[in-house]
Amino acid sequence: MSQTLPMVATLAAKEMESPGIYTLGLALDTQAPFDFDYGQFNMLYLFGAGEVAISIMGWRQGLLQHTIRAVGRVTHPLVALNVGQQLGLRGPFGRGWPLAQLQGRDLVFITAGLGCAPVVAAIHHAVANRDRYGRIVILQGVKHHADLLWQKQYRRWQTLGKCQVLLAASEEHRHRHRWRLGLVTELLALAEFDSTNCAVLMCGPEIMMLAALKQLARLRVGDDAVYLSLERNFQCGLGLCGHCQLGPYFVCKDGPVFHYPAVKPWLGREGV
């Protein structure tokens, strides 16, 4: 499938997750298989407006899922589309989570806000292939408990065996059932996993990930066990425009999922 020319997709389903955030179910106008790794993204193109990078959530009922927050000149009209209207799609792009390599380990998912989309796709895979992994630990942080997307899924995951779900809200004013007041990084003190045989999959604001990395080091989780999904300004998806350069890497092409040791020298450096 060409990654330079958009293919046609038809909006077949649309669901509001919360005000301003929608999940679009796309029917692809192609007979060719559309294969992707969890953690990769597509460029969604709206005719006459432009295109934007959106994480792939996966397949549901034969439709390709993308969850979008309306924040800019492309995403606002994208979420305003009606079922039956068409858009363009290029992809998939980048590298995803190395889930096949992580079999047999405890999986620790750490994320905050809508940055959870690339991680939630990987959680679905781990849950669907439960016998291939050890414990599953899910740490999710939001500003307010009502900001949590896919609440039914998180409640279901809380009922699974060998699965721990910890939720934090940083701007709540009182305690709520199963919620901790504070930052997602504070949940690591409560997480139950084998620090010598685990993999950490993390996505969200870079300042959060840097704080979590310090906590993980104190818990004696090795750098080699950590994978990060980074966000940058993706304009082409092919590493040609240079907008997403991070040190020697182009995040759209060499990431967005990186093995932490590869990008450790570049994280948190101003101007990089």
Phi and psi in degrees as GROMACS dihedral restraints (atoms count N, CA, C in turn):
[ dihedral_restraints ]
;  ai    aj    ak    al  type     phi  dphi    fc
    3     4     5     6     1   -67.8    20    10
    4     5     6     7     1   137.7    20    10
    6     7     8     9     1  -102.3    20    10
    7     8     9    10     1     2.6    20    10
    9    10    11    12     1  -104.1    20    10
   10    11    12    13     1   -29.5    20    10
   12    13    14    15     1  -110.2    20    10
   13    14    15    16     1   132.6    20    10
   15    16    17    18     1   -71.7    20    10
   16    17    18    19     1   140.8    20    10
   18    19    20    21     1   -91.4    20    10
   19    20    21    22     1   165.5    20    10
   21    22    23    24     1   -90.0    20    10
   22    23    24    25     1   135.0    20    10
   24    25    26    27     1  -128.7    20    10
   25    26    27    28     1   147.3    20    10
   27    28    29    30     1  -112.1    20    10
   28    29    30    31     1   131.0    20    10
   30    31    32    33     1   -70.5    20    10
   31    32    33    34     1   111.6    20    10
   33    34    35    36     1  -105.6    20    10
   34    35    36    37     1   -18.5    20    10
   36    37    38    39     1  -154.2    20    10
   37    38    39    40     1   148.1    20    10
   39    40    41    42     1  -147.4    20    10
   40    41    42    43     1   128.0    20    10
   42    43    44    45     1  -134.9    20    10
   43    44    45    46     1   129.0    20    10
   45    46    47    48     1   -82.2    20    10
   46    47    48    49     1   121.3    20    10
   48    49    50    51     1   -83.6    20    10
   49    50    51    52     1   -39.6    20    10
   51    52    53    54     1  -162.2    20    10
   52    53    54    55     1   168.0    20    10
   54    55    56    57     1   -52.7    20    10
   55    56    57    58     1   122.9    20    10
   57    58    59    60     1    86.1    20    10
   58    59    60    61     1    -2.4    20    10
   60    61    62    63     1  -125.6    20    10
   61    62    63    64     1   124.1    20    10
   63    64    65    66     1  -130.9    20    10
   64    65    66    67     1   147.8    20    10
   66    67    68    69     1  -104.6    20    10
   67    68    69    70     1   123.8    20    10
   69    70    71    72     1  -103.5    20    10
   70    71    72    73     1   130.2    20    10
   72    73    74    75     1  -102.4    20    10
   73    74    75    76     1   117.6    20    10
   75    76    77    78     1  -109.1    20    10
   76    77    78    79     1   133.7    20    10
   78    79    80    81     1   -96.6    20    10
   79    80    81    82     1   122.5    20    10
   81    82    83    84     1   -87.3    20    10
   82    83    84    85     1   135.7    20    10
   84    85    86    87     1   -87.7    20    10
   85    86    87    88     1    64.4    20    10
   87    88    89    90     1  -158.5    20    10
   88    89    90    91     1   151.1    20    10
   90    91    92    93     1   -96.1    20    10
   91    92    93    94     1   -11.7    20    10
   93    94    95    96     1   -72.4    20    10
   94    95    96    97     1   146.0    20    10
   96    97    98    99     1   -65.9    20    10
   97    98    99   100     1   142.3    20    10
   99   100   101   102     1  -112.9    20    10
  100   101   102   103     1    97.2    20    10
  102   103   104   105     1  -101.9    20    10
  103   104   105   106     1   144.7    20    10
  105   106   107   108     1  -153.4    20    10
  106   107   108   109     1   162.7    20    10
  108   109   110   111     1  -102.7    20    10
  109   110   111   112     1   144.6    20    10
  111   112   113   114     1   -62.7    20    10
  112   113   114   115     1   130.6    20    10
  114   115   116   117     1   108.6    20    10
  115   116   117   118     1   -16.0    20    10
  117   118   119   120     1   -78.0    20    10
  118   119   120   121     1   173.9    20    10
  120   121   122   123     1  -138.6    20    10
  121   122   123   124     1   162.8    20    10
  123   124   125   126     1  -114.9    20    10
  124   125   126   127     1   157.1    20    10
  126   127   128   129     1   -97.9    20    10
  127   128   129   130     1   115.0    20    10
  129   130   131   132     1   -95.0    20    10
  130   131   132   133     1   128.5    20    10
  132   133   134   135     1  -114.5    20    10
  133   134   135   136     1   125.0    20    10
  135   136   137   138     1  -107.3    20    10
  136   137   138   139     1   121.0    20    10
  138   139   140   141     1   -56.8    20    10
  139   140   141   142     1   124.6    20    10
  141   142   143   144     1    85.9    20    10
  142   143   144   145     1    -5.1    20    10
  144   145   146   147     1  -117.8    20    10
  145   146   147   148     1   -38.6    20    10
  147   148   149   150     1   128.6    20    10
  148   149   150   151     1  -165.8    20    10
  150   151   152   153     1  -136.0    20    10
  151   152   153   154     1   162.0    20    10
  153   154   155   156     1  -147.2    20    10
  154   155   156   157     1   146.6    20    10
  156   157   158   159     1   -82.8    20    10
  157   158   159   160     1   127.7    20    10
  159   160   161   162     1  -133.5    20    10
  160   161   162   163     1   132.3    20    10
  162   163   164   165     1   -62.8    20    10
  163   164   165   166     1   146.0    20    10
  165   166   167   168     1   -85.1    20    10
  166   167   168   169     1   123.3    20    10
  168   169   170   171     1   -86.4    20    10
  169   170   171   172     1   -25.2    20    10
  171   172   173   174     1   127.7    20    10
  172   173   174   175     1  -170.7    20    10
  174   175   176   177     1   -99.9    20    10
  175   176   177   178     1   141.7    20    10
  177   178   179   180     1  -144.6    20    10
  178   179   180   181     1   119.2    20    10
  180   181   182   183     1    53.5    20    10
  181   182   183   184     1    41.8    20    10
  183   184   185   186     1    78.2    20    10
  184   185   186   187     1     7.1    20    10
  186   187   188   189     1  -115.9    20    10
  187   188   189   190     1   141.4    20    10
  189   190   191   192     1   -81.7    20    10
  190   191   192   193     1   127.1    20    10
  192   193   194   195     1  -102.4    20    10
  193   194   195   196     1   135.4    20    10
  195   196   197   198     1  -136.8    20    10
  196   197   198   199     1   131.8    20    10
  198   199   200   201     1  -104.1    20    10
  199   200   201   202     1   128.6    20    10
  201   202   203   204     1  -129.9    20    10
  202   203   204   205     1   133.8    20    10
  204   205   206   207     1   -99.0    20    10
  205   206   207   208     1   130.2    20    10
  207   208   209   210     1   -79.2    20    10
  208   209   210   211     1   103.2    20    10
  210   211   212   213     1  -133.3    20    10
  211   212   213   214     1   -10.2    20    10
  213   214   215   216     1  -145.5    20    10
  214   215   216   217     1  -171.4    20    10
  216   217   218   219     1   -68.1    20    10
  217   218   219   220     1   -21.7    20    10
  219   220   221   222     1   -97.8    20    10
  220   221   222   223     1   -41.9    20    10
  222   223   224   225     1   -70.2    20    10
  223   224   225   226     1   -33.8    20    10
  225   226   227   228     1   -59.4    20    10
  226   227   228   229     1   -53.8    20    10
  228   229   230   231     1   -69.3    20    10
  229   230   231   232     1   -25.4    20    10
  231   232   233   234     1   -62.0    20    10
  232   233   234   235     1   -48.7    20    10
  234   235   236   237     1   -74.6    20    10
  235   236   237   238     1   -11.7    20    10
  237   238   239   240     1   -86.6    20    10
  238   239   240   241     1    -6.4    20    10
  240   241   242   243     1   -61.5    20    10
  241   242   243   244     1   149.9    20    10
  243   244   245   246     1  -100.8    20    10
  244   245   246   247     1   152.6    20    10
  246   247   248   249     1   -55.0    20    10
  247   248   249   250     1   132.4    20    10
  249   250   251   252     1   104.2    20    10
  250   251   252   253     1   -20.4    20    10
  252   253   254   255     1   -79.6    20    10
  253   254   255   256     1   160.9    20    10
  255   256   257   258     1  -112.2    20    10
  256   257   258   259     1   156.4    20    10
  258   259   260   261     1  -146.7    20    10
  259   260   261   262     1   172.8    20    10
  261   262   263   264     1  -102.3    20    10
  262   263   264   265     1   156.0    20    10
  264   265   266   267     1  -143.9    20    10
  265   266   267   268     1   130.5    20    10
  267   268   269   270     1  -120.9    20    10
  268   269   270   271     1   141.9    20    10
  270   271   272   273     1   145.6    20    10
  271   272   273   274     1  -171.4    20    10
  273   274   275   276     1   -80.0    20    10
  274   275   276   277     1   158.7    20    10
  276   277   278   279     1  -121.2    20    10
  277   278   279   280     1   155.2    20    10
  279   280   281   282     1    78.5    20    10
  280   281   282   283     1  -170.3    20    10
  282   283   284   285     1  -113.1    20    10
  283   284   285   286     1   140.4    20    10
  285   286   287   288     1  -101.3    20    10
  286   287   288   289     1  -166.4    20    10
  288   289   290   291     1   -72.5    20    10
  289   290   291   292     1   137.2    20    10
  291   292   293   294     1   -82.6    20    10
  292   293   294   295     1    60.6    20    10
  294   295   296   297     1   -62.5    20    10
  295   296   297   298     1   -34.0    20    10
  297   298   299   300     1   -64.0    20    10
  298   299   300   301     1   -33.5    20    10
  300   301   302   303     1   -77.0    20    10
  301   302   303   304     1   -14.6    20    10
  303   304   305   306     1   -99.3    20    10
  304   305   306   307     1     7.7    20    10
  306   307   308   309     1   -62.3    20    10
  307   308   309   310     1   141.7    20    10
  309   310   311   312     1    91.3    20    10
  310   311   312   313     1    -9.7    20    10
  312   313   314   315     1  -101.9    20    10
  313   314   315   316     1   158.7    20    10
  315   316   317   318     1   -68.6    20    10
  316   317   318   319     1   141.0    20    10
  318   319   320   321     1  -111.3    20    10
  319   320   321   322     1   126.9    20    10
  321   322   323   324     1  -116.9    20    10
  322   323   324   325     1   114.9    20    10
  324   325   326   327     1  -102.8    20    10
  325   326   327   328     1   125.0    20    10
  327   328   329   330     1  -126.2    20    10
  328   329   330   331     1   125.4    20    10
  330   331   332   333     1  -157.2    20    10
  331   332   333   334     1   164.9    20    10
  333   334   335   336     1  -145.1    20    10
  334   335   336   337     1   140.5    20    10
  336   337   338   339     1    63.1    20    10
  337   338   339   340     1  -153.7    20    10
  339   340   341   342     1   -71.2    20    10
  340   341   342   343     1    -8.5    20    10
  342   343   344   345     1   -60.0    20    10
  343   344   345   346     1    -8.5    20    10
  345   346   347   348     1   -70.5    20    10
  346   347   348   349     1   -17.4    20    10
  348   349   350   351     1   -54.4    20    10
  349   350   351   352     1   -50.8    20    10
  351   352   353   354     1   -63.5    20    10
  352   353   354   355     1   -30.4    20    10
  354   355   356   357     1   -78.9    20    10
  355   356   357   358     1   -39.5    20    10
  357   358   359   360     1   -60.3    20    10
  358   359   360   361     1   -38.0    20    10
  360   361   362   363     1   -60.0    20    10
  361   362   363   364     1   -40.3    20    10
  363   364   365   366     1   -70.9    20    10
  364   365   366   367     1   -34.8    20    10
  366   367   368   369     1   -61.5    20    10
  367   368   369   370     1   -44.0    20    10
  369   370   371   372     1   -55.6    20    10
  370   371   372   373     1   -43.6    20    10
  372   373   374   375     1   -63.9    20    10
  373   374   375   376     1   -45.4    20    10
  375   376   377   378     1   -63.3    20    10
  376   377   378   379     1   -40.9    20    10
  378   379   380   381     1   -67.1    20    10
  379   380   381   382     1   -40.0    20    10
  381   382   383   384     1   -69.4    20    10
  382   383   384   385     1   -20.4    20    10
  384   385   386   387     1  -121.1    20    10
  385   386   387   388     1    50.0    20    10
  387   388   389   390     1   -57.0    20    10
  388   389   390   391     1   -33.3    20    10
  390   391   392   393     1   -74.5    20    10
  391   392   393   394     1    -9.2    20    10
  393   394   395   396     1   -89.7    20    10
  394   395   396   397     1   -11.3    20    10
  396   397   398   399     1  -127.9    20    10
  397   398   399   400     1   165.7    20    10
  399   400   401   402     1   -82.4    20    10
  400   401   402   403     1  -132.2    20    10
  402   403   404   405     1   -70.4    20    10
  403   404   405   406     1   149.1    20    10
  405   406   407   408     1  -113.4    20    10
  406   407   408   409     1   123.4    20    10
  408   409   410   411     1  -120.0    20    10
  409   410   411   412     1   123.8    20    10
  411   412   413   414     1  -118.0    20    10
  412   413   414   415     1   115.7    20    10
  414   415   416   417     1  -114.1    20    10
  415   416   417   418     1   119.0    20    10
  417   418   419   420     1  -129.7    20    10
  418   419   420   421     1   130.6    20    10
  420   421   422   423     1  -120.5    20    10
  421   422   423   424     1   140.3    20    10
  423   424   425   426     1  -139.0    20    10
  424   425   426   427     1   171.9    20    10
  426   427   428   429     1   -74.2    20    10
  427   428   429   430     1   -45.9    20    10
  429   430   431   432     1  -132.6    20    10
  430   431   432   433     1   146.7    20    10
  432   433   434   435     1   -56.9    20    10
  433   434   435   436     1   -30.1    20    10
  435   436   437   438     1   -70.9    20    10
  436   437   438   439     1   -13.3    20    10
  438   439   440   441     1   -79.0    20    10
  439   440   441   442     1   -10.6    20    10
  441   442   443   444     1   -69.1    20    10
  442   443   444   445     1   120.5    20    10
  444   445   446   447     1   -81.1    20    10
  445   446   447   448     1   157.1    20    10
  447   448   449   450     1    55.0    20    10
  448   449   450   451     1    47.1    20    10
  450   451   452   453     1   -60.8    20    10
  451   452   453   454     1   -35.9    20    10
  453   454   455   456     1   -61.8    20    10
  454   455   456   457     1   -37.8    20    10
  456   457   458   459     1   -65.6    20    10
  457   458   459   460     1   -43.8    20    10
  459   460   461   462     1   -63.5    20    10
  460   461   462   463     1   -37.8    20    10
  462   463   464   465     1   -65.6    20    10
  463   464   465   466     1   -37.5    20    10
  465   466   467   468     1   -67.9    20    10
  466   467   468   469     1   -41.9    20    10
  468   469   470   471     1   -62.0    20    10
  469   470   471   472     1   -31.3    20    10
  471   472   473   474     1   -64.4    20    10
  472   473   474   475     1   -19.9    20    10
  474   475   476   477     1   -93.2    20    10
  475   476   477   478     1    -6.9    20    10
  477   478   479   480     1   -76.7    20    10
  478   479   480   481     1   148.6    20    10
  480   481   482   483     1   -70.7    20    10
  481   482   483   484     1   147.1    20    10
  483   484   485   486     1    53.9    20    10
  484   485   486   487     1    36.0    20    10
  486   487   488   489     1  -135.9    20    10
  487   488   489   490     1   122.3    20    10
  489   490   491   492     1  -113.6    20    10
  490   491   492   493     1   125.4    20    10
  492   493   494   495     1  -116.4    20    10
  493   494   495   496     1   120.8    20    10
  495   496   497   498     1  -122.5    20    10
  496   497   498   499     1   128.7    20    10
  498   499   500   501     1  -121.2    20    10
  499   500   501   502     1   140.4    20    10
  501   502   503   504     1  -132.5    20    10
  502   503   504   505     1   140.8    20    10
  504   505   506   507     1  -123.4    20    10
  505   506   507   508     1   123.5    20    10
  507   508   509   510     1   -84.6    20    10
  508   509   510   511     1   -18.9    20    10
  510   511   512   513     1  -123.2    20    10
  511   512   513   514     1    24.1    20    10
  513   514   515   516     1   -75.3    20    10
  514   515   516   517     1   157.5    20    10
  516   517   518   519     1  -108.8    20    10
  517   518   519   520     1    -7.7    20    10
  519   520   521   522     1  -153.3    20    10
  520   521   522   523     1   158.9    20    10
  522   523   524   525     1   -69.5    20    10
  523   524   525   526     1   145.8    20    10
  525   526   527   528     1  -128.4    20    10
  526   527   528   529     1   156.4    20    10
  528   529   530   531     1   -55.1    20    10
  529   530   531   532     1   127.7    20    10
  531   532   533   534     1    68.2    20    10
  532   533   534   535     1     9.1    20    10
  534   535   536   537     1  -113.8    20    10
  535   536   537   538     1   142.9    20    10
  537   538   539   540     1  -109.3    20    10
  538   539   540   541     1   138.4    20    10
  540   541   542   543     1   -81.2    20    10
  541   542   543   544     1   128.1    20    10
  543   544   545   546     1   136.3    20    10
  544   545   546   547     1  -158.1    20    10
  546   547   548   549     1   -97.2    20    10
  547   548   549   550     1   155.5    20    10
  549   550   551   552     1   -62.3    20    10
  550   551   552   553     1   -31.0    20    10
  552   553   554   555     1   -64.4    20    10
  553   554   555   556     1   -25.3    20    10
  555   556   557   558     1   -70.9    20    10
  556   557   558   559     1   -17.0    20    10
  558   559   560   561     1   -72.6    20    10
  559   560   561   562     1   -19.4    20    10
  561   562   563   564     1   -60.9    20    10
  562   563   564   565     1   -27.9    20    10
  564   565   566   567     1   -66.8    20    10
  565   566   567   568     1   -20.8    20    10
  567   568   569   570     1  -101.1    20    10
  568   569   570   571     1   -10.4    20    10
  570   571   572   573     1   -71.8    20    10
  571   572   573   574     1   141.0    20    10
  573   574   575   576     1  -115.7    20    10
  574   575   576   577     1   104.3    20    10
  576   577   578   579     1  -156.4    20    10
  577   578   579   580     1   165.0    20    10
  579   580   581   582     1   -87.7    20    10
  580   581   582   583     1   106.8    20    10
  582   583   584   585     1   -67.4    20    10
  583   584   585   586     1   -16.0    20    10
  585   586   587   588     1   -92.9    20    10
  586   587   588   589     1    -9.5    20    10
  588   589   590   591     1  -145.4    20    10
  589   590   591   592     1    65.0    20    10
  591   592   593   594     1  -139.8    20    10
  592   593   594   595     1   167.6    20    10
  594   595   596   597     1  -134.3    20    10
  595   596   597   598     1   133.5    20    10
  597   598   599   600     1  -106.5    20    10
  598   599   600   601     1   125.4    20    10
  600   601   602   603     1  -115.5    20    10
  601   602   603   604     1   116.8    20    10
  603   604   605   606     1  -130.4    20    10
  604   605   606   607     1   141.2    20    10
  606   607   608   609     1  -153.0    20    10
  607   608   609   610     1   142.3    20    10
  609   610   611   612     1   149.3    20    10
  610   611   612   613     1  -166.2    20    10
  612   613   614   615     1   -57.9    20    10
  613   614   615   616     1   140.3    20    10
  615   616   617   618     1   -61.8    20    10
  616   617   618   619     1   -34.0    20    10
  618   619   620   621     1   -64.7    20    10
  619   620   621   622     1   -35.1    20    10
  621   622   623   624     1   -66.7    20    10
  622   623   624   625     1   -43.9    20    10
  624   625   626   627     1   -65.6    20    10
  625   626   627   628     1   -37.2    20    10
  627   628   629   630     1   -64.1    20    10
  628   629   630   631     1   -40.9    20    10
  630   631   632   633     1   -65.5    20    10
  631   632   633   634     1   -40.7    20    10
  633   634   635   636     1   -65.6    20    10
  634   635   636   637     1   -36.9    20    10
  636   637   638   639     1   -62.4    20    10
  637   638   639   640     1   -37.2    20    10
  639   640   641   642     1   -65.2    20    10
  640   641   642   643     1   -40.8    20    10
  642   643   644   645     1   -64.8    20    10
  643   644   645   646     1   -42.5    20    10
  645   646   647   648     1   -63.2    20    10
  646   647   648   649     1   -38.6    20    10
  648   649   650   651     1   -62.5    20    10
  649   650   651   652     1   -38.8    20    10
  651   652   653   654     1   -66.7    20    10
  652   653   654   655     1   -28.1    20    10
  654   655   656   657     1   -85.9    20    10
  655   656   657   658     1     4.5    20    10
  657   658   659   660     1    65.8    20    10
  658   659   660   661     1    34.7    20    10
  660   661   662   663     1   -86.9    20    10
  661   662   663   664     1   123.1    20    10
  663   664   665   666     1   -70.3    20    10
  664   665   666   667     1   151.5    20    10
  666   667   668   669     1   -55.6    20    10
  667   668   669   670     1   -35.7    20    10
  669   670   671   672     1   -64.3    20    10
  670   671   672   673     1   -15.7    20    10
  672   673   674   675     1   -89.3    20    10
  673   674   675   676     1    -1.8    20    10
  675   676   677   678     1  -110.8    20    10
  676   677   678   679     1   136.0    20    10
  678   679   680   681     1  -128.4    20    10
  679   680   681   682     1   137.6    20    10
  681   682   683   684     1  -123.6    20    10
  682   683   684   685     1   139.8    20    10
  684   685   686   687     1  -103.7    20    10
  685   686   687   688     1   116.6    20    10
  687   688   689   690     1  -100.2    20    10
  688   689   690   691     1   149.6    20    10
  690   691   692   693     1  -113.0    20    10
  691   692   693   694     1   134.7    20    10
  693   694   695   696     1  -145.2    20    10
  694   695   696   697     1  -178.1    20    10
  696   697   698   699     1   -84.7    20    10
  697   698   699   700     1    92.6    20    10
  699   700   701   702     1   -84.4    20    10
  700   701   702   703     1   120.6    20    10
  702   703   704   705     1  -111.4    20    10
  703   704   705   706     1   -31.4    20    10
  705   706   707   708     1  -122.0    20    10
  706   707   708   709     1   -30.3    20    10
  708   709   710   711     1    82.4    20    10
  709   710   711   712     1    -2.6    20    10
  711   712   713   714     1  -119.3    20    10
  712   713   714   715     1     4.2    20    10
  714   715   716   717     1    73.0    20    10
  715   716   717   718     1    24.3    20    10
  717   718   719   720     1   -98.7    20    10
  718   719   720   721     1   -33.1    20    10
  720   721   722   723     1   -86.7    20    10
  721   722   723   724     1   -22.2    20    10
  723   724   725   726     1    83.4    20    10
  724   725   726   727     1     0.1    20    10
  726   727   728   729     1   -64.3    20    10
  727   728   729   730     1   -28.1    20    10
  729   730   731   732     1  -106.0    20    10
  730   731   732   733     1    21.1    20    10
  732   733   734   735     1   -67.2    20    10
  733   734   735   736     1   135.0    20    10
  735   736   737   738     1  -130.7    20    10
  736   737   738   739     1   101.8    20    10
  738   739   740   741     1    57.6    20    10
  739   740   741   742     1  -124.4    20    10
  741   742   743   744     1   -86.1    20    10
  742   743   744   745     1     1.5    20    10
  744   745   746   747     1  -108.3    20    10
  745   746   747   748     1   154.8    20    10
  747   748   749   750     1  -109.6    20    10
  748   749   750   751     1   117.7    20    10
  750   751   752   753     1   -63.4    20    10
  751   752   753   754     1   -34.6    20    10
  753   754   755   756     1   -66.3    20    10
  754   755   756   757     1   -31.7    20    10
  756   757   758   759     1  -102.1    20    10
  757   758   759   760     1   -45.5    20    10
  759   760   761   762     1   -85.5    20    10
  760   761   762   763     1   -17.2    20    10
  762   763   764   765     1  -119.1    20    10
  763   764   765   766     1  -143.1    20    10
  765   766   767   768     1   -72.9    20    10
  766   767   768   769     1   -12.2    20    10
  768   769   770   771     1   -89.8    20    10
  769   770   771   772     1   125.3    20    10
  771   772   773   774     1  -123.3    20    10
  772   773   774   775     1   145.5    20    10
  774   775   776   777     1   -72.1    20    10
  775   776   777   778     1   127.1    20    10
  777   778   779   780     1   -52.2    20    10
  778   779   780   781     1   -44.1    20    10
  780   781   782   783     1   -56.5    20    10
  781   782   783   784     1   -28.8    20    10
  783   784   785   786     1   -69.0    20    10
  784   785   786   787     1   -34.2    20    10
  786   787   788   789     1  -110.3    20    10
  787   788   789   790     1     2.1    20    10
  789   790   791   792     1   -52.4    20    10
  790   791   792   793     1   -42.8    20    10
  792   793   794   795     1   -66.0    20    10
  793   794   795   796     1   -16.4    20    10
  795   796   797   798     1  -106.8    20    10
  796   797   798   799     1   -14.9    20    10
  798   799   800   801     1   -71.3    20    10
  799   800   801   802     1   138.2    20    10
  801   802   803   804     1    76.7    20    10
  802   803   804   805     1     4.0    20    10
  804   805   806   807     1   -89.3    20    10
  805   806   807   808     1   121.4    20    10
  807   808   809   810     1   -64.6    20    10
  808   809   810   811     1   134.6    20    10
  810   811   812   813     1    85.0    20    10
  811   812   813   814     1     3.8    20    10
